[in-house]
C-alpha cells in the first residue's frame, strides 16, 4: 500500500512539472522577442546617427575650405555596421499552408434583351493607337535603362563615397558635379537624396547660393520622406538668408518647428528664428 501511494503522488505531480516547463519556455520566447525588437530599434537609430554625422562633418569641412581656401584633411567615410547579432537571433518562422476553397456560385446572368452590334472597321481605327517608332533615340533610352538596372549596388555606393570624399579633400567643384550626376542617373537609389544634399552643401561652399537653393528645393520636393529632408530645409533657409530673403527663411524655419517638433532640426530652427531681426 505505501508503494502504490507513492506512485499515485508522482503521477499527480507530473502535470504540474509540465506546466512549469511550458511557462519557462513562454517567458524565454517573450524575452527573445523583446531583445529582437530592441536590437532592430538600436540598429535603425545607429544608421540615422551615422548619416547625420557624415552630413555634419562634410558641412564643416566644406565651410572651412570655402572660408580659408585651404584643402581640409581627408577623413574616413563612416561605414554602416551590419548587426550580425540580429541575424543570429532571428529564426525562420514556420508558416502554415492555408488552402482556400473557391466559391461555387453561379455566374451572373447577362441581359439579352438588347442586341449586341459589332463596330465597323472605321470606328475601330479610332481606338487603335499607332505603334511607337523605333529609332536611335529609343534604342539609346532602352540601353541606358538596361545599364542602370544592371548596375552593381556596391559600385554605386563606392561612387557616392568617392564623390563625398572629393568635397572633404577640397575638390568641391568636382564633388558637386559627381554628386549631381549620381542623383540624376540613380533617382531611386537609397542615397540619391543624400547626394542632392551634399551637392547643395558644396554649392554653399562655392558661394553659389542660388544653385544651392534650387538643389535643396529639388531634394525636399522629390524625397519628402528621406532622412536628408529636414537638414535640407535648414540649408535652404540658410540660402534664403544669404540671398537677403529673410521672410522666406522665416517660413521655412517655422515649418520645421511646427511640423517636426522635438527633433534636433526643430531646435536649430528655433534658435535661428530667434536670431533673425524682427
MODELLER restraints for C-alpha pairs under 7 A, 6 or more apart:
rsr = mdl.restraints
at = mdl.atoms
rsr.add(forms.Gaussian(group=physical.xy_distance, feature=features.Distance(at['CA:36:A'], at['CA:86:A']), mean=6.53, stdev=0.5))
rsr.add(forms.Gaussian(group=physical.xy_distance, feature=features.Distance(at['CA:36:A'], at['CA:89:A']), mean=6.85, stdev=0.5))
rsr.add(forms.Gaussian(group=physical.xy_distance, feature=features.Distance(at['CA:39:A'], at['CA:86:A']), mean=6.58, stdev=0.5))
rsr.add(forms.Gaussian(group=physical.xy_distance, feature=features.Distance(at['CA:43:A'], at['CA:83:A']), mean=6.88, stdev=0.5))
rsr.add(forms.Gaussian(group=physical.xy_distance, feature=features.Distance(at['CA:47:A'], at['CA:80:A']), mean=6.48, stdev=0.5))
rsr.add(forms.Gaussian(group=physical.xy_distance, feature=features.Distance(at['CA:50:A'], at['CA:78:A']), mean=6.70, stdev=0.5))
rsr.add(forms.Gaussian(group=physical.xy_distance, feature=features.Distance(at['CA:54:A'], at['CA:78:A']), mean=6.83, stdev=0.5))
rsr.add(forms.Gaussian(group=physical.xy_distance, feature=features.Distance(at['CA:58:A'], at['CA:168:A']), mean=6.03, stdev=0.5))
rsr.add(forms.Gaussian(group=physical.xy_distance, feature=features.Distance(at['CA:59:A'], at['CA:201:A']), mean=6.33, stdev=0.5))
rsr.add(forms.Gaussian(group=physical.xy_distance, feature=features.Distance(at['CA:61:A'], at['CA:72:A']), mean=6.16, stdev=0.5))
rsr.add(forms.Gaussian(group=physical.xy_distance, feature=features.Distance(at['CA:61:A'], at['CA:168:A']), mean=5.68, stdev=0.5))
rsr.add(forms.Gaussian(group=physical.xy_distance, feature=features.Distance(at['CA:62:A'], at['CA:167:A']), mean=6.57, stdev=0.5))
rsr.add(forms.Gaussian(group=physical.xy_distance, feature=features.Distance(at['CA:62:A'], at['CA:168:A']), mean=6.47, stdev=0.5))
rsr.add(forms.Gaussian(group=physical.xy_distance, feature=features.Distance(at['CA:62:A'], at['CA:202:A']), mean=6.41, stdev=0.5))
rsr.add(forms.Gaussian(group=physical.xy_distance, feature=features.Distance(at['CA:62:A'], at['CA:205:A']), mean=5.46, stdev=0.5))
rsr.add(forms.Gaussian(group=physical.xy_distance, feature=features.Distance(at['CA:63:A'], at['CA:205:A']), mean=5.59, stdev=0.5))
rsr.add(forms.Gaussian(group=physical.xy_distance, feature=features.Distance(at['CA:65:A'], at['CA:71:A']), mean=5.94, stdev=0.5))
rsr.add(forms.Gaussian(group=physical.xy_distance, feature=features.Distance(at['CA:65:A'], at['CA:72:A']), mean=6.22, stdev=0.5))
rsr.add(forms.Gaussian(group=physical.xy_distance, feature=features.Distance(at['CA:65:A'], at['CA:170:A']), mean=6.43, stdev=0.5))
rsr.add(forms.Gaussian(group=physical.xy_distance, feature=features.Distance(at['CA:66:A'], at['CA:205:A']), mean=4.92, stdev=0.5))
rsr.add(forms.Gaussian(group=physical.xy_distance, feature=features.Distance(at['CA:66:A'], at['CA:206:A']), mean=6.29, stdev=0.5))
rsr.add(forms.Gaussian(group=physical.xy_distance, feature=features.Distance(at['CA:71:A'], at['CA:169:A']), mean=5.81, stdev=0.5))
rsr.add(forms.Gaussian(group=physical.xy_distance, feature=features.Distance(at['CA:71:A'], at['CA:170:A']), mean=4.63, stdev=0.5))
rsr.add(forms.Gaussian(group=physical.xy_distance, feature=features.Distance(at['CA:72:A'], at['CA:168:A']), mean=6.35, stdev=0.5))
rsr.add(forms.Gaussian(group=physical.xy_distance, feature=features.Distance(at['CA:72:A'], at['CA:169:A']), mean=5.47, stdev=0.5))
rsr.add(forms.Gaussian(group=physical.xy_distance, feature=features.Distance(at['CA:72:A'], at['CA:170:A']), mean=6.11, stdev=0.5))
rsr.add(forms.Gaussian(group=physical.xy_distance, feature=features.Distance(at['CA:73:A'], at['CA:169:A']), mean=5.90, stdev=0.5))
rsr.add(forms.Gaussian(group=physical.xy_distance, feature=features.Distance(at['CA:74:A'], at['CA:168:A']), mean=5.87, stdev=0.5))
rsr.add(forms.Gaussian(group=physical.xy_distance, feature=features.Distance(at['CA:74:A'], at['CA:169:A']), mean=5.12, stdev=0.5))
rsr.add(forms.Gaussian(group=physical.xy_distance, feature=features.Distance(at['CA:77:A'], at['CA:161:A']), mean=6.85, stdev=0.5))
rsr.add(forms.Gaussian(group=physical.xy_distance, feature=features.Distance(at['CA:160:A'], at['CA:179:A']), mean=6.95, stdev=0.5))
rsr.add(forms.Gaussian(group=physical.xy_distance, feature=features.Distance(at['CA:163:A'], at['CA:175:A']), mean=4.80, stdev=0.5))
rsr.add(forms.Gaussian(group=physical.xy_distance, feature=features.Distance(at['CA:163:A'], at['CA:178:A']), mean=5.82, stdev=0.5))
rsr.add(forms.Gaussian(group=physical.xy_distance, feature=features.Distance(at['CA:163:A'], at['CA:179:A']), mean=5.95, stdev=0.5))
rsr.add(forms.Gaussian(group=physical.xy_distance, feature=features.Distance(at['CA:164:A'], at['CA:175:A']), mean=6.29, stdev=0.5))
rsr.add(forms.Gaussian(group=physical.xy_distance, feature=features.Distance(at['CA:166:A'], at['CA:172:A']), mean=6.38, stdev=0.5))
rsr.add(forms.Gaussian(group=physical.xy_distance, feature=features.Distance(at['CA:166:A'], at['CA:174:A']), mean=6.86, stdev=0.5))
rsr.add(forms.Gaussian(group=physical.xy_distance, feature=features.Distance(at['CA:166:A'], at['CA:175:A']), mean=4.99, stdev=0.5))
rsr.add(forms.Gaussian(group=physical.xy_distance, feature=features.Distance(at['CA:167:A'], at['CA:175:A']), mean=5.22, stdev=0.5))
rsr.add(forms.Gaussian(group=physical.xy_distance, feature=features.Distance(at['CA:167:A'], at['CA:202:A']), mean=6.75, stdev=0.5))
rsr.add(forms.Gaussian(group=physical.xy_distance, feature=features.Distance(at['CA:172:A'], at['CA:202:A']), mean=5.80, stdev=0.5))
rsr.add(forms.Gaussian(group=physical.xy_distance, feature=features.Distance(at['CA:176:A'], at['CA:199:A']), mean=4.63, stdev=0.5))
rsr.add(forms.Gaussian(group=physical.xy_distance, feature=features.Distance(at['CA:176:A'], at['CA:202:A']), mean=5.82, stdev=0.5))
rsr.add(forms.Gaussian(group=physical.xy_distance, feature=features.Distance(at['CA:176:A'], at['CA:203:A']), mean=6.99, stdev=0.5))
rsr.add(forms.Gaussian(group=physical.xy_distance, feature=features.Distance(at['CA:179:A'], at['CA:195:A']), mean=5.17, stdev=0.5))
rsr.add(forms.Gaussian(group=physical.xy_distance, feature=features.Distance(at['CA:179:A'], at['CA:196:A']), mean=6.74, stdev=0.5))
rsr.add(forms.Gaussian(group=physical.xy_distance, feature=features.Distance(at['CA:179:A'], at['CA:199:A']), mean=5.70, stdev=0.5))
rsr.add(forms.Gaussian(group=physical.xy_distance, feature=features.Distance(at['CA:180:A'], at['CA:195:A']), mean=6.80, stdev=0.5))
rsr.add(forms.Gaussian(group=physical.xy_distance, feature=features.Distance(at['CA:180:A'], at['CA:196:A']), mean=6.39, stdev=0.5))
rsr.add(forms.Gaussian(group=physical.xy_distance, feature=features.Distance(at['CA:180:A'], at['CA:199:A']), mean=6.23, stdev=0.5))
rsr.add(forms.Gaussian(group=physical.xy_distance, feature=features.Distance(at['CA:182:A'], at['CA:195:A']), mean=6.90, stdev=0.5))
rsr.add(forms.Gaussian(group=physical.xy_distance, feature=features.Distance(at['CA:183:A'], at['CA:192:A']), mean=4.91, stdev=0.5))
rsr.add(forms.Gaussian(group=physical.xy_distance, feature=features.Distance(at['CA:183:A'], at['CA:195:A']), mean=5.94, stdev=0.5))
rsr.add(forms.Gaussian(group=physical.xy_distance, feature=features.Distance(at['CA:183:A'], at['CA:196:A']), mean=6.42, stdev=0.5))
rsr.add(forms.Gaussian(group=physical.xy_distance, feature=features.Distance(at['CA:186:A'], at['CA:192:A']), mean=6.58, stdev=0.5))
rsr.add(forms.Gaussian(group=physical.xy_distance, feature=features.Distance(at['CA:193:A'], at['CA:219:A']), mean=6.01, stdev=0.5))
rsr.add(forms.Gaussian(group=physical.xy_distance, feature=features.Distance(at['CA:193:A'], at['CA:223:A']), mean=6.32, stdev=0.5))
rsr.add(forms.Gaussian(group=physical.xy_distance, feature=features.Distance(at['CA:193:A'], at['CA:226:A']), mean=6.53, stdev=0.5))
rsr.add(forms.Gaussian(group=physical.xy_distance, feature=features.Distance(at['CA:193:A'], at['CA:228:A']), mean=6.35, stdev=0.5))
rsr.add(forms.Gaussian(group=physical.xy_distance, feature=features.Distance(at['CA:194:A'], at['CA:228:A']), mean=5.94, stdev=0.5))
rsr.add(forms.Gaussian(group=physical.xy_distance, feature=features.Distance(at['CA:196:A'], at['CA:215:A']), mean=6.38, stdev=0.5))
rsr.add(forms.Gaussian(group=physical.xy_distance, feature=features.Distance(at['CA:196:A'], at['CA:219:A']), mean=6.10, stdev=0.5))
rsr.add(forms.Gaussian(group=physical.xy_distance, feature=features.Distance(at['CA:197:A'], at['CA:216:A']), mean=6.54, stdev=0.5))
rsr.add(forms.Gaussian(group=physical.xy_distance, feature=features.Distance(at['CA:197:A'], at['CA:219:A']), mean=6.94, stdev=0.5))
rsr.add(forms.Gaussian(group=physical.xy_distance, feature=features.Distance(at['CA:197:A'], at['CA:228:A']), mean=6.71, stdev=0.5))
rsr.add(forms.Gaussian(group=physical.xy_distance, feature=features.Distance(at['CA:197:A'], at['CA:232:A']), mean=6.22, stdev=0.5))
rsr.add(forms.Gaussian(group=physical.xy_distance, feature=features.Distance(at['CA:200:A'], at['CA:212:A']), mean=4.47, stdev=0.5))
rsr.add(forms.Gaussian(group=physical.xy_distance, feature=features.Distance(at['CA:200:A'], at['CA:215:A']), mean=5.50, stdev=0.5))
rsr.add(forms.Gaussian(group=physical.xy_distance, feature=features.Distance(at['CA:200:A'], at['CA:216:A']), mean=6.22, stdev=0.5))
rsr.add(forms.Gaussian(group=physical.xy_distance, feature=features.Distance(at['CA:203:A'], at['CA:209:A']), mean=6.71, stdev=0.5))
rsr.add(forms.Gaussian(group=physical.xy_distance, feature=features.Distance(at['CA:203:A'], at['CA:211:A']), mean=6.79, stdev=0.5))
rsr.add(forms.Gaussian(group=physical.xy_distance, feature=features.Distance(at['CA:203:A'], at['CA:212:A']), mean=5.28, stdev=0.5))
rsr.add(forms.Gaussian(group=physical.xy_distance, feature=features.Distance(at['CA:204:A'], at['CA:212:A']), mean=6.08, stdev=0.5))
rsr.add(forms.Gaussian(group=physical.xy_distance, feature=features.Distance(at['CA:209:A'], at['CA:239:A']), mean=5.53, stdev=0.5))
rsr.add(forms.Gaussian(group=physical.xy_distance, feature=features.Distance(at['CA:213:A'], at['CA:236:A']), mean=5.41, stdev=0.5))
rsr.add(forms.Gaussian(group=physical.xy_distance, feature=features.Distance(at['CA:213:A'], at['CA:239:A']), mean=5.91, stdev=0.5))
rsr.add(forms.Gaussian(group=physical.xy_distance, feature=features.Distance(at['CA:216:A'], at['CA:232:A']), mean=5.55, stdev=0.5))
rsr.add(forms.Gaussian(group=physical.xy_distance, feature=features.Distance(at['CA:216:A'], at['CA:236:A']), mean=5.77, stdev=0.5))
rsr.add(forms.Gaussian(group=physical.xy_distance, feature=features.Distance(at['CA:219:A'], at['CA:229:A']), mean=6.72, stdev=0.5))
rsr.add(forms.Gaussian(group=physical.xy_distance, feature=features.Distance(at['CA:220:A'], at['CA:229:A']), mean=5.55, stdev=0.5))
rsr.add(forms.Gaussian(group=physical.xy_distance, feature=features.Distance(at['CA:220:A'], at['CA:232:A']), mean=6.82, stdev=0.5))
rsr.add(forms.Gaussian(group=physical.xy_distance, feature=features.Distance(at['CA:223:A'], at['CA:229:A']), mean=6.89, stdev=0.5))
rsr.add(forms.Gaussian(group=physical.xy_distance, feature=features.Distance(at['CA:230:A'], at['CA:265:A']), mean=6.43, stdev=0.5))
rsr.add(forms.Gaussian(group=physical.xy_distance, feature=features.Distance(at['CA:231:A'], at['CA:265:A']), mean=6.77, stdev=0.5))
rsr.add(forms.Gaussian(group=physical.xy_distance, feature=features.Distance(at['CA:233:A'], at['CA:252:A']), mean=6.70, stdev=0.5))
rsr.add(forms.Gaussian(group=physical.xy_distance, feature=features.Distance(at['CA:237:A'], at['CA:249:A']), mean=4.42, stdev=0.5))
rsr.add(forms.Gaussian(group=physical.xy_distance, feature=features.Distance(at['CA:237:A'], at['CA:252:A']), mean=5.97, stdev=0.5))
rsr.add(forms.Gaussian(group=physical.xy_distance, feature=features.Distance(at['CA:237:A'], at['CA:253:A']), mean=6.89, stdev=0.5))
rsr.add(forms.Gaussian(group=physical.xy_distance, feature=features.Distance(at['CA:240:A'], at['CA:246:A']), mean=6.37, stdev=0.5))
rsr.add(forms.Gaussian(group=physical.xy_distance, feature=features.Distance(at['CA:240:A'], at['CA:248:A']), mean=6.50, stdev=0.5))
rsr.add(forms.Gaussian(group=physical.xy_distance, feature=features.Distance(at['CA:240:A'], at['CA:249:A']), mean=5.45, stdev=0.5))
rsr.add(forms.Gaussian(group=physical.xy_distance, feature=features.Distance(at['CA:241:A'], at['CA:249:A']), mean=6.15, stdev=0.5))
rsr.add(forms.Gaussian(group=physical.xy_distance, feature=features.Distance(at['CA:250:A'], at['CA:273:A']), mean=6.49, stdev=0.5))
rsr.add(forms.Gaussian(group=physical.xy_distance, feature=features.Distance(at['CA:253:A'], at['CA:269:A']), mean=4.97, stdev=0.5))
rsr.add(forms.Gaussian(group=physical.xy_distance, feature=features.Distance(at['CA:253:A'], at['CA:273:A']), mean=6.56, stdev=0.5))
rsr.add(forms.Gaussian(group=physical.xy_distance, feature=features.Distance(at['CA:256:A'], at['CA:266:A']), mean=5.52, stdev=0.5))
rsr.add(forms.Gaussian(group=physical.xy_distance, feature=features.Distance(at['CA:256:A'], at['CA:269:A']), mean=6.66, stdev=0.5))
rsr.add(forms.Gaussian(group=physical.xy_distance, feature=features.Distance(at['CA:257:A'], at['CA:266:A']), mean=4.58, stdev=0.5))
rsr.add(forms.Gaussian(group=physical.xy_distance, feature=features.Distance(at['CA:257:A'], at['CA:269:A']), mean=6.39, stdev=0.5))
rsr.add(forms.Gaussian(group=physical.xy_distance, feature=features.Distance(at['CA:257:A'], at['CA:270:A']), mean=6.68, stdev=0.5))
rsr.add(forms.Gaussian(group=physical.xy_distance, feature=features.Distance(at['CA:260:A'], at['CA:266:A']), mean=6.24, stdev=0.5))
